[in-house]
Amino acid sequence: MARDPLVSITIAPKTRPSAYTRYRGTATVHYKDVDKYPLAIAQRYMGGEPGENGLRSKGRTLLR
């Protein structure tokens, strides 16, 4: 991404792959304060303690 920051993400449901959505944009890599974002996202969608436990068992990458 340092060489070419253009990204495209496509999301499609298993039941209807033709009903997809695509996002295109320019990505930036952030190195400062990246540890706080995965925890905040996990806690928002999984709840406080389950979100924290889920992070311990998985790797992570922050891409904006």
C-alpha positions as CSV (number, residue, x, y, z in Angstrom):
1,M,0.0,0.0,0.0
2,A,3.0,2.3,0.3
3,R,3.5,2.0,-3.4
4,D,-0.2,2.0,-4.5
5,P,-2.8,3.1,-1.9
6,L,-5.9,2.4,-4.0
7,V,-8.1,-0.3,-2.5
8,S,-11.3,-2.1,-3.4
9,I,-13.4,-4.2,-1.0
10,T,-16.3,-6.3,-2.2
11,I,-18.8,-7.8,0.3
12,A,-21.3,-10.4,-0.9
13,P,-23.7,-12.7,1.1
14,K,-23.3,-16.4,0.7
15,T,-27.0,-16.8,-0.2
16,R,-27.0,-14.3,-3.0
17,P,-23.4,-13.6,-4.3
18,S,-24.8,-11.4,-7.1
19,A,-26.2,-9.0,-4.5
20,Y,-22.8,-7.5,-3.6
21,T,-21.5,-4.1,-2.6
22,R,-18.2,-2.7,-3.5
23,Y,-16.2,0.1,-1.8
24,R,-13.3,1.8,-3.5
25,G,-11.0,4.4,-2.1
26,T,-7.5,5.3,-0.9
27,A,-6.1,3.6,2.1
28,T,-3.7,5.0,4.6
29,V,-1.7,3.0,7.1
30,H,-1.6,4.3,10.7
31,Y,1.0,3.2,13.2
32,K,0.2,5.6,16.1
33,D,-2.4,4.6,18.6
34,V,-3.6,1.6,16.6
35,D,-4.0,-0.6,19.7
36,K,-7.1,1.3,20.9
37,Y,-9.2,0.9,17.7
38,P,-9.5,-3.0,17.6
39,L,-10.5,-3.0,21.3
40,A,-13.1,-0.3,20.8
41,I,-14.6,-2.0,17.8
42,A,-14.7,-5.4,19.4
43,Q,-16.3,-4.1,22.5
44,R,-18.9,-2.2,20.5
45,Y,-20.1,-5.2,18.5
46,M,-19.3,-8.1,20.9
47,G,-19.8,-6.4,24.3
48,G,-17.2,-5.5,26.9
49,E,-15.5,-8.7,28.1
50,P,-16.4,-10.9,25.1
51,G,-14.8,-8.3,22.8
52,E,-11.7,-8.2,24.9
53,N,-11.4,-12.0,24.9
54,G,-12.0,-12.2,21.2
55,L,-9.1,-9.9,20.5
56,R,-6.7,-12.1,22.4
57,S,-7.4,-15.1,20.1
58,K,-7.1,-13.3,16.8
59,G,-4.5,-11.3,14.9
60,R,-5.4,-7.8,13.7
61,T,-4.6,-5.2,11.1
62,L,-5.8,-1.6,11.0
63,L,-6.6,-0.2,7.6
64,R,-8.4,3.1,7.0
